[in-house]
Amino acid sequence: MDTIALFGGSFDPPHIGHEAIVKALREFKDIDKVIIMPTYLNPFKSKFYAPSALRVVWLREIFGEYENVEISEYEVLQKRPVSTIESVKHLLESYKKIYLVIGADNLSCLEKWDRYDELKELVTFMVVPRDNIEIPEQFLRLDVDEKISSTKLRECVEISKLPKKCAKEIYNFYKENYCKTE
């Protein structure tokens, strides 16, 4: 296995959009394995909602039976915000090629990512459409048609937007701790 897709994120909460992305990546012929890498804390955020260890448990439950999908705790174990370039360099010790999966909403701030010029030489960006943002031609496009936002789900969690494997557990956690509406 030489080629991977790195799908990183907060997964706070994980939702059916994340599932749809992983399913689409598994259909991509050049990818041998999908590595899902939850953050301890996103470098662009000041806090997380569900603890990283709990998010890892959920991701393992959701994707545990998927063939050629691995949940990596690399960033979580660092117990600090980890830049994407650091995670990519770590993975390049074991793999030859990395497709880096990002949402189109990240395109406007890519230049602010730590060592972006170096990062873009090490990976092939694969962009998932979001919010009708135009994806420039130099990026690969991964068509997934799930319009879900973790931020909005935290505000008012909907069980139908959560992966069936642990929907009730995720729903109860956010409903009890963060849901702003009754």
Secondary structure, DSSP 8 states (H G I E B T S, - for coil): --EEEEEEE--SS--HHHHHHHHHHHH-TT-SEEEEEE-SS-TT-S--SS-HHHHHHHHHHHHTTSTTEEE--HHHHHTS---HHHHHHHHTTT-SEEEEEEEGGGGGGGGGSTTHHHHHHH-EEEEE--TT----TTSEE--------HHHHHHS--GGGS-GGGHHHHHHHHHHHT----
